[in-house]
């Protein structure tokens, strides 16, 4: 079963209407190649597909020699380079291609925004459209399942996450094996290579520590002490994990009120299946003590997908003051503040008065199992027919 991706039509429209290069970022095994091939099929252009893991292509597309490159792409209308960060100097080579062949359509994918962005940002300034592809989003699943059916799948999403292949696999044992494979074969691959980390066990231990702390403020100093490495190294590893689409951070909202506390970040996972396999816990929800943490992470990543796919600009935070009052999530968009408290059941939270007192006109709301689809979904994603 193929679940169509929300950004597909956006990318096709840009490719058809502009000369800019389309860059698709996202974790390994998330469906970037499949999405690109769906786009290629719909565009019906003569296409050269380049796998950047193949040595013959690395040599050609890192050469800075237009004649050498053109011998390969001549006669094609569309160039697709998969995992482009693997090619040295890919940015300057793409600039050469774009400048010499302005009518050639180009799509590239990358599983490390850090590595690929560093290579393309300067030479391709003003010449790209960038898109983030996430694990399957609820707003994408709404094209295939009713609200009742999605609600029935929530436990599965909280435990196994929403990597496309895992979601479409029916057997729970097979889901577990796939998660283990993704974790073992792909999760650290780019980070370990980029950072040249000598001991992979430090990275795995770091991820396990972060996995146990979702929803809590993270102390880099404490993690450094437990890993027996310095704080700067821990901060660097966390930054690389974020740029490789394994984790993401929320910072504390702060408008310089004396009582606001925002020195530490909270860290969440792009996919809960990956988080759960890291701590060897794929138990059902009834046998877990982290249901609230899973629900919070789920709503935050789904909200991130929603904002990205619907092109809504918003800044994302959590909020806490020294008296203990807090909100799980704060969003600032169009000059207005919105505060949210997450509840895994059907209860409504008692929202802190200090929030509305400090920020006149700010809204606040509980997101629970009764209303979450209005927070992370929409009626329909554009049809790809």
C-alpha positions as a printed Julia matrix, in Angstrom:
385×3 Matrix{Float64}:
   0.0    0.0     0.0
   1.41   3.36   -1.01
   0.41   6.4     1.08
   0.65   9.52   -1.06
   2.79  12.26    0.44
   1.46  15.71    1.18
   4.29  17.63   -0.5
   4.18  15.77   -3.81
   1.97  18.21   -5.67
   3.82  21.19   -4.2
   7.1   19.9    -5.61
   5.61  19.12   -9.03
   4.17  22.64   -9.32
   7.51  24.22   -8.45
   9.43  22.03  -10.88
   7.01  22.86  -13.68
   6.94  26.59  -13.02
  10.52  27.47  -12.06
  14.13  26.67  -12.94
  15.1   26.11   -9.31
  16.46  22.82   -7.97
  14.1   20.86   -5.69
  15.85  19.47   -2.6
  14.04  16.88   -0.46
  15.44  16.31    3.03
  14.46  13.49    5.36
  15.76  10.47    7.3
  16.87   7.32    5.56
  14.1    4.84    4.73
  11.46   7.56    5.0
  10.35   7.36    1.36
  12.34  10.13   -0.34
  13.32   7.94   -3.29
   9.79   6.6    -3.66
   8.38  10.13   -3.6
  10.9   11.32   -6.19
  10.05   8.42   -8.49
   6.33   9.19   -8.17
   7.1   12.77   -9.18
   9.24  11.57  -12.09
   6.46   9.29  -13.29
   3.93  12.11  -13.24
   6.22  14.62  -14.97
   6.83  12.16  -17.83
  10.2   13.66  -18.68
  13.24  11.75  -19.91
  15.07  11.25  -16.64
  18.57  10.33  -15.52
  18.44   8.68  -12.08
  21.73   8.93  -10.19
  22.43   6.86   -7.1
  25.1    8.8    -5.23
  26.33   5.61   -3.57
  27.7    4.4    -6.92
  31.37   5.28   -7.46
  30.96   6.03  -11.18
  28.51   8.83  -10.41
  30.54  10.22   -7.52
  33.49  10.71   -9.86
  31.44  12.39  -12.59
  29.3   14.71  -10.44
  32.21  15.87   -8.29
  34.48  16.63  -11.24
  33.58  20.33  -11.88
  34.01  19.4   -15.55
  30.86  20.34  -17.47
  31.86  18.38  -20.56
  32.37  15.25  -18.48
  29.04  15.76  -16.7
  27.19  16.62  -19.9
  28.23  13.37  -21.56
  26.09  11.61  -18.94
  23.1   13.95  -18.77
  22.94  15.04  -22.4
  19.53  14.31  -23.9
  17.74  14.13  -20.54
  15.09  16.56  -19.38
  15.23  15.75  -15.68
  18.15  14.87  -13.39
  17.47  13.06  -10.1
  20.35  12.59   -7.64
  19.53  10.38   -4.66
  21.43  10.93   -1.35
  23.35  13.79   -2.92
  25.35  14.54    0.24
  27.55  11.57   -0.63
  29.06  13.45   -3.6
  31.96  15.82   -2.84
  31.45  19.4    -4.05
  27.91  18.59   -5.17
  26.82  22.2    -4.66
  29.31  23.75   -7.07
  28.7   20.98   -9.6
  24.94  21.54   -9.47
  25.57  25.26   -9.96
  27.61  24.47  -13.08
  24.8   22.27  -14.4
  22.12  24.82  -13.59
  24.03  27.7   -15.2
  24.87  25.77  -18.36
  21.56  23.89  -18.7
  18.85  26.21  -17.33
  16.01  24.14  -18.84
  17.09  20.91  -17.15
  14.83  20.01  -14.23
  16.71  18.8   -11.13
  15.63  16.93   -8.0
  18.06  15.92   -5.25
  17.5   14.15   -1.94
  19.55  14.12    1.23
  19.36  12.32    4.56
  21.57  14.83    6.35
  20.55  18.48    6.23
  23.85  19.37    7.9
  26.03  17.75    5.27
  24.05  18.55    2.13
  23.05  22.07    3.18
  26.69  22.93    3.85
  27.56  21.79    0.35
  24.77  23.58   -1.52
  23.91  26.68    0.54
  26.54  29.04   -0.84
  26.93  27.95   -4.49
  23.18  27.48   -4.94
  21.93  30.56   -3.09
  18.59  31.55   -4.59
  18.56  28.5    -6.87
  16.7   25.94   -4.7
  13.38  25.03   -3.16
  13.78  22.85   -0.06
  11.24  20.41    1.39
  11.28  18.23    4.51
   9.8   14.75    4.29
   8.76  13.24    7.6
   7.48   9.83    8.65
   3.86   9.4     7.57
   1.63  12.16    8.91
  -1.9   11.85   10.24
  -3.0   14.42    7.67
  -1.75  12.01    4.98
  -3.47   9.03    6.56
  -6.76  10.93    6.51
  -7.0   10.26    2.78
  -7.25   6.54    3.5
  -8.83   6.14    6.92
 -11.82   7.59    8.73
 -11.4    9.44   12.03
 -12.58   6.32   13.84
 -10.01   4.16   12.01
  -7.19   6.62   12.74
  -8.18   6.66   16.4
  -8.01   2.87   16.38
  -4.44   3.08   15.02
  -3.15   5.51   17.66
  -1.65   2.81   19.86
   0.16   1.36   16.86
   1.55   4.79   15.94
   2.68   5.45   19.51
   4.51   2.13   19.72
   5.82   1.46   16.21
   5.94   4.99   14.79
   5.08   5.85   11.21
   7.93   4.91    8.9
   6.08   4.0     5.67
   7.25   0.4     5.42
   6.59  -0.26    9.09
   3.14   1.33    9.02
   2.04  -0.7     6.01
   3.37  -3.95    7.51
   0.54  -5.78    9.27
   2.34  -8.3    11.49
   3.64  -6.84   14.76
   6.61  -9.19   14.85
   7.6   -8.07   11.35
   7.23  -4.46   12.43
   9.68  -5.08   15.25
  12.22  -6.68   12.91
  11.97  -3.73   10.51
  12.49  -1.25   13.33
  15.55  -3.14   14.48
  16.93  -3.13   10.95
  16.38   0.59   10.47
  17.98   1.32   13.82
  20.96  -0.96   13.19
  21.6   -0.15    9.52
  20.59   3.49    9.11
  20.05   5.39   12.33
  23.65   6.24   13.13
  25.11   5.82    9.65
  25.32   9.44    8.59
  26.02  10.82   12.05
  28.87   8.42   12.71
  30.4    9.11    9.31
  30.04  12.9     9.5
  31.33  13.24   13.06
  33.92  10.46   12.73
  32.81   9.14   16.11
  35.21   6.44   17.17
  32.9    4.59   19.55
  29.38   4.03   18.3
  28.3    2.85   21.76
  28.56   6.44   23.04
  26.08   7.59   20.42
  23.68   4.76   21.2
  23.91   5.47   24.92
  23.26   9.15   24.27
  20.16   8.31   22.25
  18.93   5.98   24.98
  19.36   8.68   27.6
  17.46  11.15   25.42
  14.75   8.56   24.75
  14.08   8.17   28.46
  13.85  11.95   28.89
  11.3   12.98   26.25
   9.03  15.61   27.76
  11.65  16.63   30.34
  14.25  19.35   30.2
  17.6   17.89   29.24
  20.8   18.67   31.12
  23.76  18.45   28.76
  26.11  18.54   31.76
  24.4   15.54   33.38
  24.44  13.55   30.13
  28.13  14.37   29.68
  28.81  13.09   33.19
  26.97   9.82   32.51
  28.72   9.29   29.17
  32.09  10.37   30.56
  32.67  12.84   27.72
  32.75  16.64   27.75
  29.69  18.91   27.42
  30.85  20.35   24.11
  30.97  16.88   22.55
  27.48  16.04   23.83
  26.12  19.32   22.43
  27.79  18.56   19.09
  26.32  15.04   18.96
  22.83  16.34   19.77
  23.16  18.94   17.02
  24.22  16.28   14.5
  21.37  13.98   15.53
  18.93  16.83   14.97
  20.36  17.64   11.56
  20.16  13.96   10.62
  16.42  13.93   11.44
  16.63  11.63   14.46
  15.61  14.13   17.16
  14.31  17.69   17.42
  14.39  20.28   20.18
  11.94  22.62   21.87
  13.36  25.64   23.66
  11.68  27.41   26.55
   9.52  30.4    25.67
  10.95  33.51   27.3
  10.0   37.16   27.07
  12.44  38.09   29.82
   9.94  37.76   32.64
  11.87  37.15   35.86
  10.07  33.92   36.69
  10.41  32.27   33.3
  12.84  29.36   33.1
  14.22  28.44   29.69
  17.89  27.54   29.97
  17.43  23.89   28.99
  15.8   22.37   25.92
  13.36  19.49   25.69
  14.25  16.83   23.13
  11.82  14.65   21.17
  12.11  12.01   18.45
  11.0   12.33   14.85
   9.66   8.79   15.09
   8.36   7.02   18.18
   9.12   3.57   16.82
  12.8    4.51   16.67
  12.58   5.92   20.18
  10.96   2.79   21.56
  13.33   0.33   19.88
  16.27   2.26   21.36
  15.02   1.48   24.87
  13.83  -2.03   23.93
  10.23  -1.28   24.84
   7.55  -2.2    22.31
   5.03  -3.14   24.98
   1.36  -2.29   24.58
   0.16   0.96   26.15
  -1.57  -0.83   29.01
   1.81  -2.18   30.11
   3.75   1.09   29.95
   4.43   3.93   32.35
   5.37   6.43   29.63
   2.0    6.9    27.9
   1.99  10.62   28.64
   5.47  11.07   27.19
   4.55   9.14   24.04
   1.39  11.18   23.56
   3.28  14.45   23.98
   5.96  13.43   21.48
   3.3   12.2    19.05
   1.35  15.47   19.12
   4.48  17.59   18.76
   5.9   15.74   15.75
   2.48  15.58   14.1
   2.04  19.31   14.64
   5.49  19.89   13.14
   4.45  17.85   10.07
   1.18  19.72    9.82
   2.82  23.16    9.92
   5.47  22.14    7.39
   3.11  20.47    4.9
   0.51  23.25    5.02
   3.17  25.99    4.74
   2.21  27.66    8.0
   4.92  29.68    9.72
   5.14  29.26   13.47
   7.74  29.28   16.22
   7.52  26.37   18.68
   8.37  26.34   22.39
   7.43  24.98   25.79
   6.74  27.28   28.76
   7.62  26.99   32.43
   8.07  29.44   35.28
   9.84  29.0    38.6
   6.56  28.63   40.54
   5.96  25.37   38.66
   3.29  26.58   36.25
   3.9   25.27   32.75
   2.49  24.5    29.32
   3.6   21.55   27.21
   3.62  23.56   24.03
   3.55  27.19   22.93
   3.13  28.33   19.36
   3.74  31.84   18.11
   2.22  32.52   14.7
   1.03  35.66   12.92
   2.04  37.71   15.97
  -0.21  35.79   18.38
   0.54  33.31   21.15
  -1.18  29.96   21.64
  -0.56  27.73   24.63
  -1.42  24.02   24.76
  -1.5   21.35   27.44
  -1.54  17.71   26.3
  -3.57  14.96   27.98
  -3.39  11.32   26.87
  -6.98  10.6    27.95
 -10.2   12.58   27.58
  -9.66  14.92   30.53
  -9.2   18.67   30.2
  -6.27  20.22   32.0
  -6.52  23.08   34.44
  -4.58  25.68   32.47
  -2.28  28.04   34.41
  -3.72  31.47   35.17
  -0.2   32.91   35.12
  -0.04  32.29   31.36
  -3.07  34.46   30.55
  -2.04  37.0    33.19
   1.43  37.41   31.69
   0.29  37.36   28.07
  -2.94  39.23   27.54
  -4.81  37.99   24.49
  -2.91  34.68   24.34
  -5.1   31.63   23.87
  -4.75  28.35   25.76
  -6.29  24.96   25.21
  -6.11  21.29   26.21
  -5.41  18.79   23.43
  -6.67  15.32   24.3
  -8.12  12.21   22.66
 -11.37  14.04   21.96
  -9.98  16.89   19.86
  -6.44  15.99   18.74
  -7.36  15.5    15.06
  -8.34  19.16   14.83
  -4.84  20.01   16.06
  -2.77  17.79   13.77
  -4.98  16.95   10.78
  -7.17  18.44    8.11
  -9.99  17.32    5.85
  -8.01  16.1     2.83
  -4.58  16.26    1.29
  -4.57  17.3    -2.36
  -5.33  14.34   -4.61
  -2.41  13.19   -6.73
  -4.49  11.64   -9.5
